[in-house]
Structures are given as structure tokens and as C-alpha cells.
Amino acid sequence: MSEETMNKNAENSNNNQVKETKIKGPNVSGRPWKAEKEPFRPKGRVVKNKTLTSWELKKQKRLEDLQFKERLKELKNEKETLRQNRINLLRERREKKAERERYEKMAARMHAKKVERLRRREKRNKALKER
């Protein structure tokens, strides 16, 4: 009996499959081993959770690349401005230091000149007093 029930179940499942599939005639090409394909109609199908097409993917990737490049450019510009600020600060410090040193040398020179003048004056006065 178990064999008979298995055969009946197999027949029922086969009948269900036959009913579900549409019965079609032989292939026009006469090659029965070729798989049947549905006509390709991409616009006709409306899919709720559709994946992006290759063009949309490329467009999205291009947009992401542009945003990435802009962000990189902003970061580089920011870094460059900080670097330029540091360079300018160092340059200003060096210029101030050089100017201060120049003034100190000039003051020392002026002081030396003044001292030399006083010495000469003293020599003159001494020479005058000795006469």
C-alpha cells in the first residue's frame, strides 16, 4: 500500500505541475533542448525594490568621487593655509629679530662714535690745559 500511495502522490504532483505550466507547442527552431526565454522588456517590469542600473551606479559613483575630491581639496587648502600662516609668522619673527639686531648694532656704533668723540674732546681739552 505504501507504494500505491507514493505513486498517487507523485501523479498528483505531476498533474499540478502540468496545470501550472502553460502548454506550448514545439520550438520554431525545432531544437527542443533550447531553453524557453521570456522576451526582454526592461521598461515593462515595475519592481518595487529595484536595484540601480549600471548608468545610475556610474552616476552615483561619479558624484561620490566628486564629493570626495572636493573634501580632499578643502582639507589640502586648509592644511596649506595653516602652513603659510606658520611660514609668515616665522618670516615676521626673523625680520623683527634682524631689525632689532640692526638697531642694536647701530646703537652700539653710535655709542662708540659718541665715546670716540668724547675721548677726542678730552684729548683736545688736555692738550689745551697743558699749554
N, CA, C and O atoms as a GROMACS GRO file, in nm:
protein
  524
    1MET      N    1   0.080  -0.119   0.000
    1MET     CA    2   0.000   0.000   0.000
    1MET      C    3   0.084   0.126   0.000
    1MET      O    4   0.048   0.227  -0.060
    2SER      N    5   0.192   0.118   0.064
    2SER     CA    6   0.275   0.237   0.073
    2SER      C    7   0.324   0.276  -0.067
    2SER      O    8   0.338   0.395  -0.097
    3GLU      N    9   0.350   0.177  -0.152
    3GLU     CA   10   0.394   0.206  -0.288
    3GLU      C   11   0.282   0.272  -0.367
    3GLU      O   12   0.307   0.364  -0.445
    4GLU      N   13   0.162   0.227  -0.348
    4GLU     CA   14   0.047   0.284  -0.420
    4GLU      C   15   0.024   0.428  -0.378
    4GLU      O   16  -0.003   0.513  -0.464
    5THR      N   17   0.034   0.458  -0.252
    5THR     CA   18   0.014   0.597  -0.206
    5THR      C   19   0.125   0.687  -0.260
    5THR      O   20   0.100   0.802  -0.294
    6MET      N   21   0.246   0.634  -0.268
    6MET     CA   22   0.357   0.714  -0.320
    6MET      C   23   0.335   0.743  -0.467
    6MET      O   24   0.363   0.854  -0.513
    7ASN      N   25   0.287   0.644  -0.542
    7ASN     CA   26   0.261   0.663  -0.684
    7ASN      C   27   0.151   0.766  -0.705
    7ASN      O   28   0.161   0.852  -0.793
    8LYS      N   29   0.044   0.758  -0.623
    8LYS     CA   30  -0.066   0.854  -0.637
    8LYS      C   31  -0.019   0.995  -0.606
    8LYS      O   32  -0.055   1.090  -0.677
    9ASN      N   33   0.063   1.010  -0.501
    9ASN     CA   34   0.116   1.143  -0.466
    9ASN      C   35   0.204   1.198  -0.578
    9ASN      O   36   0.198   1.317  -0.610
   10ALA      N   37   0.284   1.111  -0.638
   10ALA     CA   38   0.370   1.153  -0.748
   10ALA      C   39   0.287   1.196  -0.867
   10ALA      O   40   0.319   1.295  -0.932
   11GLU      N   41   0.178   1.122  -0.897
   11GLU     CA   42   0.091   1.158  -1.009
   11GLU      C   43   0.021   1.291  -0.982
   11GLU      O   44   0.010   1.374  -1.071
   12ASN      N   45  -0.025   1.310  -0.859
   12ASN     CA   46  -0.092   1.436  -0.823
   12ASN      C   47   0.003   1.554  -0.838
   12ASN      O   48  -0.036   1.659  -0.890
   13SER      N   49   0.127   1.539  -0.794
   13SER     CA   50   0.223   1.648  -0.804
   13SER      C   51   0.256   1.676  -0.951
   13SER      O   52   0.273   1.792  -0.989
   14ASN      N   53   0.265   1.571  -1.032
   14ASN     CA   54   0.289   1.590  -1.176
   14ASN      C   55   0.173   1.662  -1.241
   14ASN      O   56   0.193   1.752  -1.323
   15ASN      N   57   0.048   1.622  -1.205
   15ASN     CA   58  -0.069   1.687  -1.261
   15ASN      C   59  -0.073   1.834  -1.223
   15ASN      O   60  -0.108   1.919  -1.305
   16ASN      N   61  -0.036   1.866  -1.099
   16ASN     CA   62  -0.034   2.005  -1.055
   16ASN      C   63   0.068   2.086  -1.134
   16ASN      O   64   0.042   2.200  -1.171
   17GLN      N   65   0.183   2.027  -1.161
   17GLN     CA   66   0.286   2.096  -1.237
   17GLN      C   67   0.240   2.119  -1.380
   17GLN      O   68   0.265   2.225  -1.437
   18VAL      N   69   0.173   2.023  -1.436
   18VAL     CA   70   0.125   2.036  -1.574
   18VAL      C   71   0.020   2.145  -1.580
   18VAL      O   72   0.016   2.222  -1.676
   19LYS      N   73  -0.066   2.152  -1.480
   19LYS     CA   74  -0.171   2.253  -1.479
   19LYS      C   75  -0.111   2.393  -1.462
   19LYS      O   76  -0.159   2.489  -1.522
   20GLU      N   77  -0.007   2.403  -1.380
   20GLU     CA   78   0.053   2.533  -1.355
   20GLU      C   79   0.129   2.585  -1.477
   20GLU      O   80   0.121   2.704  -1.507
   21THR      N   81   0.201   2.499  -1.547
   21THR     CA   82   0.278   2.543  -1.664
   21THR      C   83   0.186   2.552  -1.783
   21THR      O   84   0.093   2.472  -1.799
   22LYS      N   85   0.212   2.650  -1.866
   22LYS     CA   86   0.134   2.665  -1.988
   22LYS      C   87   0.184   2.566  -2.091
   22LYS      O   88   0.304   2.543  -2.105
   23ILE      N   89   0.091   2.508  -2.161
   23ILE     CA   90   0.129   2.411  -2.263
   23ILE      C   91   0.160   2.488  -2.390
   23ILE      O   92   0.078   2.564  -2.440
   24LYS      N   93   0.280   2.468  -2.441
   24LYS     CA   94   0.323   2.537  -2.562
   24LYS      C   95   0.356   2.434  -2.667
   24LYS      O   96   0.384   2.318  -2.637
   25GLY      N   97   0.354   2.479  -2.787
   25GLY     CA   98   0.387   2.389  -2.897
   25GLY      C   99   0.538   2.375  -2.907
   25GLY      O  100   0.613   2.429  -2.826
   26PRO      N  101   0.581   2.302  -3.010
   26PRO     CA  102   0.726   2.283  -3.028
   26PRO      C  103   0.794   2.414  -3.066
   26PRO      O  104   0.730   2.505  -3.120
   27ASN      N  105   0.924   2.423  -3.037
   27ASN     CA  106   1.002   2.542  -3.073
   27ASN      C  107   0.998   2.563  -3.222
   27ASN      O  108   0.990   2.469  -3.301
   28VAL      N  109   1.003   2.690  -3.260
   28VAL     CA  110   1.003   2.723  -3.403
   28VAL      C  111   1.133   2.675  -3.466
   28VAL      O  112   1.135   2.629  -3.580
   29SER      N  113   1.241   2.687  -3.389
   29SER     CA  114   1.370   2.646  -3.442
   29SER      C  115   1.379   2.494  -3.457
   29SER      O  116   1.466   2.444  -3.528
   30GLY      N  117   1.291   2.422  -3.390
   30GLY     CA  118   1.295   2.276  -3.397
   30GLY      C  119   1.399   2.218  -3.303
   30GLY      O  120   1.430   2.099  -3.313
   31ARG      N  121   1.453   2.299  -3.212
   31ARG     CA  122   1.554   2.249  -3.118
   31ARG      C  123   1.491   2.243  -2.979
   31ARG      O  124   1.487   2.344  -2.909
   32PRO      N  125   1.444   2.128  -2.940
   32PRO     CA  126   1.375   2.118  -2.810
   32PRO      C  127   1.467   2.134  -2.690
   32PRO      O  128   1.420   2.160  -2.579
   33TRP      N  129   1.598   2.118  -2.710
   33TRP     CA  130   1.688   2.128  -2.595
   33TRP      C  131   1.716   2.274  -2.556
   33TRP      O  132   1.771   2.300  -2.449
   34LYS      N  133   1.679   2.370  -2.641
   34LYS     CA  134   1.699   2.511  -2.610
   34LYS      C  135   1.596   2.554  -2.505
   34LYS      O  136   1.479   2.516  -2.512
   35ALA      N  137   1.642   2.632  -2.408
   35ALA     CA  138   1.553   2.678  -2.301
   35ALA      C  139   1.461   2.788  -2.353
   35ALA      O  140   1.500   2.869  -2.437
   36GLU      N  141   1.341   2.788  -2.302
   36GLU     CA  142   1.246   2.893  -2.338
   36GLU      C  143   1.282   3.020  -2.262
   36GLU      O  144   1.311   3.015  -2.142
   37LYS      N  145   1.279   3.132  -2.330
   37LYS     CA  146   1.311   3.258  -2.264
   37LYS      C  147   1.196   3.356  -2.287
   37LYS      O  148   1.131   3.356  -2.391
   38GLU      N  149   1.176   3.438  -2.185
   38GLU     CA  150   1.076   3.544  -2.197
   38GLU      C  151   1.137   3.658  -2.278
   38GLU      O  152   1.259   3.679  -2.274
   39PRO      N  153   1.056   3.732  -2.350
   39PRO     CA  154   1.111   3.848  -2.421
   39PRO      C  155   1.164   3.952  -2.323
   39PRO      O  156   1.106   3.973  -2.216
   40PHE      N  157   1.275   4.016  -2.359
   40PHE     CA  158   1.340   4.112  -2.270
   40PHE      C  159   1.270   4.247  -2.283
   40PHE      O  160   1.281   4.315  -2.385
   41ARG      N  161   1.198   4.283  -2.179
   41ARG     CA  162   1.127   4.412  -2.177
   41ARG      C  163   1.156   4.481  -2.043
   41ARG      O  164   1.077   4.472  -1.950
   42PRO      N  165   1.268   4.549  -2.035
   42PRO     CA  166   1.305   4.609  -1.906
   42PRO      C  167   1.212   4.720  -1.861
   42PRO      O  168   1.192   4.737  -1.741
   43LYS      N  169   1.154   4.796  -1.954
   43LYS     CA  170   1.066   4.906  -1.917
   43LYS      C  171   0.930   4.855  -1.871
   43LYS      O  172   0.862   4.920  -1.792
   44GLY      N  173   0.893   4.738  -1.920
   44GLY     CA  174   0.762   4.684  -1.888
   44GLY      C  175   0.752   4.636  -1.743
   44GLY      O  176   0.643   4.634  -1.686
   45ARG      N  177   0.865   4.599  -1.686
   45ARG     CA  178   0.864   4.549  -1.548
   45ARG      C  179   0.873   4.664  -1.451
   45ARG      O  180   0.957   4.752  -1.467
   46VAL      N  181   0.790   4.665  -1.350
   46VAL     CA  182   0.799   4.764  -1.244
   46VAL      C  183   0.829   4.686  -1.116
   46VAL      O  184   0.750   4.604  -1.071
   47VAL      N  185   0.946   4.714  -1.060
   47VAL     CA  186   0.989   4.643  -0.942
   47VAL      C  187   0.995   4.743  -0.828
   47VAL      O  188   1.051   4.851  -0.842
   48LYS      N  189   0.937   4.706  -0.714
   48LYS     CA  190   0.935   4.797  -0.601
   48LYS      C  191   1.075   4.821  -0.547
   48LYS      O  192   1.118   4.936  -0.536
   49ASN      N  193   1.146   4.717  -0.514
   49ASN     CA  194   1.281   4.729  -0.459
   49ASN      C  195   1.382   4.706  -0.570
   49ASN      O  196   1.461   4.612  -0.566
   50LYS      N  197   1.378   4.794  -0.669
   50LYS     CA  198   1.464   4.770  -0.785
   50LYS      C  199   1.607   4.813  -0.755
   50LYS      O  200   1.630   4.910  -0.683
   51THR      N  201   1.700   4.741  -0.812
   51THR     CA  202   1.840   4.776  -0.797
   51THR      C  203   1.872   4.883  -0.900
   51THR      O  204   1.802   4.897  -1.000
   52LEU      N  205   1.979   4.958  -0.876
   52LEU     CA  206   2.018   5.065  -0.966
   52LEU      C  207   2.073   5.007  -1.096
   52LEU      O  208   2.137   4.902  -1.097
   53THR      N  209   2.046   5.077  -1.203
   53THR     CA  210   2.102   5.034  -1.332
   53THR      C  211   2.250   5.070  -1.333
   53THR      O  212   2.300   5.143  -1.247
   54SER      N  213   2.320   5.018  -1.433
   54SER     CA  214   2.464   5.043  -1.440
   54SER      C  215   2.490   5.193  -1.458
   54SER      O  216   2.586   5.246  -1.401
   55TRP      N  217   2.407   5.262  -1.535
   55TRP     CA  218   2.426   5.406  -1.556
   55TRP      C  219   2.404   5.482  -1.425
   55TRP      O  220   2.481   5.573  -1.392
   56GLU      N  221   2.301   5.444  -1.351
   56GLU     CA  222   2.275   5.510  -1.224
   56GLU      C  223   2.387   5.484  -1.125
   56GLU      O  224   2.426   5.572  -1.048
   57LEU      N  225   2.440   5.360  -1.127
   57LEU     CA  226   2.553   5.329  -1.041
   57LEU      C  227   2.674   5.413  -1.077
   57LEU      O  228   2.743   5.466  -0.988
   58LYS      N  229   2.701   5.427  -1.207
   58LYS     CA  230   2.814   5.507  -1.252
   58LYS      C  231   2.796   5.653  -1.212
   58LYS      O  232   2.890   5.719  -1.167
   59LYS      N  233   2.673   5.702  -1.228
   59LYS     CA  234   2.643   5.841  -1.194
   59LYS      C  235   2.664   5.863  -1.044
   59LYS      O  236   2.722   5.964  -1.002
   60GLN      N  237   2.616   5.769  -0.966
   60GLN     CA  238   2.630   5.780  -0.820
   60GLN      C  239   2.777   5.774  -0.780
   60GLN      O  240   2.822   5.850  -0.695
   61LYS      N  241   2.851   5.683  -0.842
   61LYS     CA  242   2.994   5.670  -0.811
   61LYS      C  243   3.067   5.798  -0.848
   61LYS      O  244   3.153   5.845  -0.774
   62ARG      N  245   3.033   5.855  -0.964
   62ARG     CA  246   3.096   5.979  -1.009
   62ARG      C  247   3.069   6.092  -0.910
   62ARG      O  248   3.158   6.170  -0.876
   63LEU      N  249   2.944   6.098  -0.864
   63LEU     CA  250   2.907   6.201  -0.767
   63LEU      C  251   2.984   6.183  -0.636
   63LEU      O  252   3.032   6.280  -0.578
   64GLU      N  253   2.994   6.059  -0.589
   64GLU     CA  254   3.070   6.031  -0.467
   64GLU      C  255   3.217   6.068  -0.484
   64GLU      O  256   3.279   6.123  -0.394
   65ASP      N  257   3.273   6.036  -0.602
   65ASP     CA  258   3.412   6.070  -0.629
   65ASP      C  259   3.432   6.221  -0.627
   65ASP      O  260   3.531   6.271  -0.573
   66LEU      N  261   3.338   6.295  -0.688
   66LEU     CA  262   3.347   6.441  -0.689
   66LEU      C  263   3.342   6.496  -0.547
   66LEU      O  264   3.421   6.584  -0.511
   67GLN      N  265   3.250   6.444  -0.467
   67GLN     CA  266   3.239   6.490  -0.329
   67GLN      C  267   3.367   6.459  -0.252
   67GLN      O  268   3.414   6.542  -0.173
   68PHE      N  269   3.423   6.341  -0.275
   68PHE     CA  270   3.546   6.300  -0.208
   68PHE      C  271   3.661   6.393  -0.248
   68PHE      O  272   3.738   6.437  -0.163
   69LYS      N  273   3.671   6.422  -0.378
   69LYS     CA  274   3.777   6.509  -0.427
   69LYS      C  275   3.762   6.651  -0.371
   69LYS      O  276   3.861   6.714  -0.334
   70GLU      N  277   3.638   6.701  -0.364
   70GLU     CA  278   3.615   6.834  -0.308
   70GLU      C  279   3.656   6.838  -0.162
   70GLU      O  280   3.718   6.934  -0.116
   71ARG      N  281   3.622   6.735  -0.089
   71ARG     CA  282   3.658   6.729   0.054
   71ARG      C  283   3.810   6.726   0.069
   71ARG      O  284   3.865   6.795   0.155
   72LEU      N  285   3.877   6.644  -0.015
   72LEU     CA  286   4.022   6.638  -0.011
   72LEU      C  287   4.083   6.775  -0.042
   72LEU      O  288   4.178   6.818   0.023
   73LYS      N  289   4.026   6.841  -0.143
   73LYS     CA  290   4.077   6.973  -0.181
   73LYS      C  291   4.062   7.071  -0.066
   73LYS      O  292   4.152   7.149  -0.038
   74GLU      N  293   3.946   7.067   0.002
   74GLU     CA  294   3.924   7.155   0.117
   74GLU      C  295   4.026   7.129   0.226
   74GLU      O  296   4.083   7.221   0.284
   75LEU      N  297   4.049   7.000   0.254
   75LEU     CA  298   4.146   6.964   0.358
   75LEU      C  299   4.287   7.010   0.320
   75LEU      O  300   4.361   7.061   0.404
   76LYS      N  301   4.323   6.991   0.192
   76LYS     CA  302   4.455   7.033   0.147
   76LYS      C  303   4.470   7.184   0.155
   76LYS      O  304   4.574   7.235   0.197
   77ASN      N  305   4.364   7.257   0.115
   77ASN     CA  306   4.369   7.403   0.122
   77ASN      C  307   4.383   7.450   0.266
   77ASN      O  308   4.460   7.541   0.296
   78GLU      N  309   4.308   7.386   0.355
   78GLU     CA  310   4.316   7.421   0.496
   78GLU      C  311   4.457   7.397   0.550
   78GLU      O  312   4.513   7.480   0.621
   79LYS      N  313   4.513   7.281   0.514
   79LYS     CA  314   4.648   7.246   0.558
   79LYS      C  315   4.749   7.346   0.502
   79LYS      O  316   4.840   7.389   0.572
   80GLU      N  317   4.732   7.383   0.375
   80GLU     CA  318   4.823   7.478   0.310
   80GLU      C  319   4.814   7.616   0.375
   80GLU      O  320   4.916   7.682   0.393
   81THR      N  321   4.693   7.660   0.410
   81THR     CA  322   4.680   7.791   0.475
   81THR      C  323   4.747   7.790   0.612
   81THR      O  324   4.812   7.888   0.650
   82LEU      N  325   4.732   7.679   0.686
   82LEU     CA  326   4.799   7.669   0.815
   82LEU      C  327   4.951   7.676   0.796
   82LEU      O  328   5.022   7.742   0.872
   83ARG      N  329   5.000   7.607   0.694
   83ARG     CA  330   5.144   7.605   0.665
   83ARG      C  331   5.192   7.746   0.629
   83ARG      O  332   5.296   7.791   0.676
   84GLN      N  333   5.115   7.814   0.543
   84GLN     CA  334   5.152   7.950   0.502
   84GLN      C  335   5.150   8.045   0.622
   84GLN      O  336   5.235   8.133   0.633
   85ASN      N  337   5.053   8.027   0.712
   85ASN     CA  338   5.048   8.111   0.833
   85ASN      C  339   5.173   8.091   0.917
   85ASN      O  340   5.232   8.187   0.965
   86ARG      N  341   5.213   7.965   0.935
   86ARG     CA  342   5.334   7.936   1.011
   86ARG      C  343   5.456   7.999   0.945
   86ARG      O  344   5.540   8.058   1.012
   87ILE      N  345   5.465   7.986   0.812
   87ILE     CA  346   5.579   8.041   0.739
   87ILE      C  347   5.582   8.194   0.754
   87ILE      O  348   5.687   8.252   0.779
   88ASN      N  349   5.465   8.258   0.740
   88ASN     CA  350   5.459   8.403   0.754
   88ASN      C  351   5.498   8.447   0.895
   88ASN      O  352   5.568   8.546   0.912
   89LEU      N  353   5.452   8.373   0.995
   89LEU     CA  354   5.485   8.405   1.133
   89LEU      C  355   5.637   8.396   1.155
   89LEU      O  356   5.697   8.485   1.216
   90LEU      N  357   5.698   8.288   1.104
   90LEU     CA  358   5.844   8.274   1.116
   90LEU      C  359   5.916   8.387   1.043
   90LEU      O  360   6.014   8.442   1.095
   91ARG      N  361   5.869   8.422   0.924
   91ARG     CA  362   5.932   8.528   0.845
   91ARG      C  363   5.925   8.661   0.922
   91ARG      O  364   6.024   8.735   0.929
   92GLU      N  365   5.807   8.690   0.979
   92GLU     CA  366   5.792   8.814   1.054
   92GLU      C  367   5.884   8.816   1.176
   92GLU      O  368   5.944   8.919   1.206
   93ARG      N  369   5.895   8.702   1.246
   93ARG     CA  370   5.984   8.695   1.362
   93ARG      C  371   6.129   8.721   1.320
   93ARG      O  372   6.200   8.797   1.386
   94ARG      N  373   6.172   8.658   1.210
   94ARG     CA  374   6.309   8.676   1.163
   94ARG      C  375   6.335   8.821   1.125
   94ARG      O  376   6.440   8.878   1.156
   95GLU      N  377   6.235   8.881   1.056
   95GLU     CA  378   6.251   9.021   1.016
   95GLU      C  379   6.263   9.111   1.139
   95GLU      O  380   6.347   9.201   1.142
   96LYS      N  381   6.178   9.088   1.240
   96LYS     CA  382   6.183   9.168   1.362
   96LYS      C  383   6.316   9.150   1.433
   96LYS      O  384   6.375   9.247   1.482
   97LYS      N  385   6.365   9.024   1.437
   97LYS     CA  386   6.492   8.995   1.503
   97LYS      C  387   6.606   9.066   1.430
   97LYS      O  388   6.693   9.127   1.493
   98ALA      N  389   6.604   9.057   1.294
   98ALA     CA  390   6.709   9.122   1.215
   98ALA      C  391   6.705   9.273   1.237
   98ALA      O  392   6.809   9.337   1.251
   99GLU      N  393   6.586   9.329   1.239
   99GLU     CA  394   6.572   9.473   1.260
   99GLU      C  395   6.622   9.513   1.399
   99GLU      O  396   6.690   9.614   1.413
  100ARG      N  397   6.588   9.434   1.500
  100ARG     CA  398   6.632   9.462   1.637
  100ARG      C  399   6.786   9.456   1.645
  100ARG      O  400   6.849   9.542   1.706
  101GLU      N  401   6.844   9.352   1.583
  101GLU     CA  402   6.990   9.340   1.582
  101GLU      C  403   7.055   9.458   1.511
  101GLU      O  404   7.158   9.510   1.554
  102ARG      N  405   6.993   9.500   1.402
  102ARG     CA  406   7.046   9.614   1.326
  102ARG      C  407   7.044   9.739   1.413
  102ARG      O  408   7.141   9.815   1.417
  103TYR      N  409   6.933   9.760   1.483
  103TYR     CA  410   6.923   9.875   1.571
  103TYR      C  411   7.025   9.868   1.684
  103TYR      O  412   7.085   9.968   1.722
  104GLU      N  413   7.044   9.746   1.739
  104GLU     CA  414   7.143   9.730   1.846
  104GLU      C  415   7.283   9.761   1.796
  104GLU      O  416   7.360   9.830   1.864
  105LYS      N  417   7.317   9.711   1.677
  105LYS     CA  418   7.449   9.741   1.620
  105LYS      C  419   7.464   9.890   1.597
  105LYS      O  420   7.568   9.950   1.626
  106MET      N  421   7.358   9.950   1.543
  106MET     CA  422   7.362  10.093   1.515
  106MET      C  423   7.379  10.171   1.646
  106MET      O  424   7.457  10.266   1.654
  107ALA      N  425   7.305  10.128   1.750
  107ALA     CA  426   7.316  10.194   1.880
  107ALA      C  427   7.456  10.177   1.935
  107ALA      O  428   7.514  10.272   1.990
  108ALA      N  429   7.513  10.058   1.923
  108ALA     CA  430   7.649  10.034   1.971
  108ALA      C  431   7.747  10.120   1.893
  108ALA      O  432   7.838  10.179   1.950
  109ARG      N  433   7.728  10.126   1.761
  109ARG     CA  434   7.816  10.206   1.677
  109ARG      C  435   7.805  10.353   1.715
  109ARG      O  436   7.904  10.425   1.729
  110MET      N  437   7.678  10.396   1.732
  110MET     CA  438   7.657  10.536   1.770
  110MET      C  439   7.721  10.563   1.905
  110MET      O  440   7.785  10.666   1.925
  111HIS      N  441   7.704  10.470   1.996
  111HIS     CA  442   7.764  10.485   2.129
  111HIS      C  443   7.917  10.491   2.117
  111HIS      O  444   7.982  10.573   2.181
  112ALA      N  445   7.971  10.404   2.034
  112ALA     CA  446   8.116  10.402   2.015
  112ALA      C  447   8.161  10.535   1.954
  112ALA      O  448   8.264  10.590   1.994
  113LYS      N  449   8.084  10.585   1.857
  113LYS     CA  450   8.119  10.713   1.796
  113LYS      C  451   8.115  10.824   1.900
  113LYS      O  452   8.203  10.910   1.904
  114LYS      N  453   8.012  10.820   1.983
  114LYS     CA  454   7.998  10.922   2.086
  114LYS      C  455   8.115  10.915   2.184
  114LYS      O  456   8.172  11.018   2.223
  115VAL      N  457   8.150  10.792   2.224
  115VAL     CA  458   8.263  10.772   2.316
  115VAL      C  459   8.391  10.823   2.251
  115VAL      O  460   8.473  10.890   2.315
  116GLU      N  461   8.408  10.790   2.123
  116GLU     CA  462   8.527  10.834   2.050
  116GLU      C  463   8.531  10.987   2.044
  116GLU      O  464   8.637  11.047   2.061
  117ARG      N  465   8.419  11.049   2.020
  117ARG     CA  466   8.411  11.195   2.015
  117ARG      C  467   8.451  11.255   2.150
  117ARG      O  468   8.530  11.350   2.157
  118LEU      N  469   8.396  11.198   2.256
  118LEU     CA  470   8.429  11.247   2.390
  118LEU      C  471   8.578  11.231   2.419
  118LEU      O  472   8.640  11.321   2.476
  119ARG      N  473   8.636  11.119   2.380
  119ARG     CA  474   8.779  11.094   2.402
  119ARG      C  475   8.862  11.200   2.329
  119ARG      O  476   8.956  11.257   2.384
  120ARG      N  477   8.825  11.225   2.203
  120ARG     CA  478   8.897  11.325   2.125
  120ARG      C  479   8.884  11.463   2.191
  120ARG      O  480   8.980  11.540   2.197
  121ARG      N  481   8.764  11.491   2.238
  121ARG     CA  482   8.741  11.620   2.303
  121ARG      C  483   8.828  11.633   2.429
  121ARG      O  484   8.889  11.736   2.457
  122GLU      N  485   8.830  11.520   2.504
  122GLU     CA  486   8.913  11.520   2.625
  122GLU      C  487   9.060  11.542   2.591
  122GLU      O  488   9.131  11.616   2.659
  123LYS      N  489   9.106  11.474   2.483
  123LYS     CA  490   9.246  11.490   2.440
  123LYS      C  491   9.272  11.638   2.406
  123LYS      O  492   9.374  11.695   2.442
  124ARG      N  493   9.176  11.695   2.334
  124ARG     CA  494   9.190  11.835   2.295
  124ARG      C  495   9.197  11.924   2.420
  124ARG      O  496   9.282  12.011   2.434
  125ASN      N  497   9.102  11.896   2.510
  125ASN     CA  498   9.099  11.978   2.632
  125ASN      C  499   9.228  11.961   2.712
  125ASN      O  500   9.282  12.057   2.766
  126LYS      N  501   9.279  11.837   2.718
  126LYS     CA  502   9.400  11.808   2.792
  126LYS      C  503   9.518  11.881   2.728
  126LYS      O  504   9.602  11.940   2.795
  127ALA      N  505   9.520  11.875   2.595
  127ALA     CA  506   9.628  11.942   2.522
  127ALA      C  507   9.621  12.092   2.546
  127ALA      O  508   9.724  12.158   2.560
  128LEU      N  509   9.503  12.146   2.550
  128LEU     CA  510   9.487  12.289   2.574
  128LEU      C  511   9.530  12.328   2.717
  128LEU      O  512   9.591  12.432   2.740
  129LYS      N  513   9.495  12.239   2.812
  129LYS     CA  514   9.529  12.269   2.951
  129LYS      C  515   9.680  12.264   2.972
  129LYS      O  516   9.734  12.341   3.051
  130GLU      N  517   9.748  12.175   2.902
  130GLU     CA  518   9.892  12.159   2.918
  130GLU      C  519   9.967  12.279   2.860
  130GLU      O  520  10.080  12.302   2.902
  131ARG      N  521   9.917  12.350   2.774
  131ARG     CA  522   9.986  12.462   2.714
  131ARG      C  523  10.011  12.566   2.812
  131ARG      O  524  10.069  12.670   2.779
   0.00000   0.00000   0.00000
